[in-house]
């Protein structure tokens, strides 16, 4: 499972590197992955400081934070 989370985190990274910001739903749809695995992967990226996650109403907005 940890391998899949890492792979999906990479897919999210590539998507956000291109678009910088998106909602959770938009990311899951764009990379064609289940919302649960996207959440796990975003948690990993968030913990490492690569994304900011903000709750907006019933949705989450994800912003890419490129580390220098």
CORCOR-V919959 format. One record per residue. RES is the residue in three letters. PHI is phi in radians with two decimals (* if undefined). PSI is psi in degrees with one decimal (none if undefined). D_CENTER is the distance of its C-alpha to the mean C-alpha in Angstrom with 1 decimal. Layout:
{{RES;PHI;PSI;D_CENTER} {RES;PHI;PSI;D_CENTER}}
//
This chain:
{{UNK;*;-39.5;16.7} {UNK;-1.09;-33.2;15.4} {UNK;-1.14;-44.3;15.7} {UNK;-1.11;-40.6;13.6} {UNK;-1.06;-42.5;10.7} {UNK;-1.13;-40.5;11.2} {UNK;-1.12;-46.2;11.5} {UNK;-1.15;-37.0;8.4} {UNK;-1.03;-39.8;6.5} {UNK;-1.12;-39.8;8.9} {UNK;-1.14;-41.2;8.3} {UNK;-1.12;-44.5;4.8} {UNK;-0.96;-49.5;6.8} {UNK;-1.08;-41.7;9.6} {UNK;-1.10;-48.0;8.4} {UNK;-1.25;-27.4;7.5} {UNK;-1.12;-33.1;10.7} {UNK;-1.42;-43.5;12.6} {UNK;-1.84;-10.2;11.6} {UNK;1.20;-41.8;10.6} {UNK;-2.61;143.6;9.4} {UNK;-2.90;165.6;8.7} {UNK;-1.44;160.6;8.8} {UNK;-0.98;-46.5;6.9} {UNK;-1.06;-42.0;9.9} {UNK;-1.15;-40.8;9.9} {UNK;-1.11;-49.3;6.8} {UNK;-1.01;-41.8;8.2} {UNK;-1.20;-43.3;11.5} {UNK;-1.13;-39.5;11.0} {UNK;-1.65;0.5;10.0} {UNK;0.99;51.0;12.5} {UNK;-2.21;153.8;11.0} {UNK;-1.12;141.3;12.0} {UNK;-0.96;-38.1;10.1} {UNK;-1.09;-45.3;11.2} {UNK;-1.22;-32.5;9.7} {UNK;-1.12;-42.2;6.2} {UNK;-1.09;-43.8;7.1} {UNK;-1.07;-43.4;8.7} {UNK;-1.20;-38.6;6.3} {UNK;-1.14;-35.1;4.1} {UNK;-1.05;-43.0;7.9} {UNK;-1.10;-49.9;8.8} {UNK;-1.10;-37.2;7.0} {UNK;-1.15;-43.5;8.2} {UNK;-1.08;-35.3;11.5} {UNK;-1.44;-5.2;12.0} {UNK;1.48;16.9;11.6} {UNK;-1.57;-17.7;9.2} {UNK;-2.41;153.0;7.2} {UNK;-1.87;137.4;9.1} {UNK;-2.13;121.0;8.6} {UNK;-2.15;136.8;11.7} {UNK;-1.47;127.0;13.4} {UNK;-2.22;98.3;15.4} {UNK;1.15;-120.1;17.9} {UNK;-1.71;4.7;16.5} {UNK;-2.11;162.0;13.0} {UNK;-1.95;137.0;10.0} {UNK;-1.88;128.9;9.3} {UNK;-1.93;130.4;6.4} {UNK;-2.16;130.7;8.4} {UNK;-1.29;133.6;8.4} {UNK;-2.11;94.5;11.2} {UNK;-1.26;122.6;13.1} {UNK;-1.39;137.9;15.4} {UNK;-1.57;none;19.0}}
//
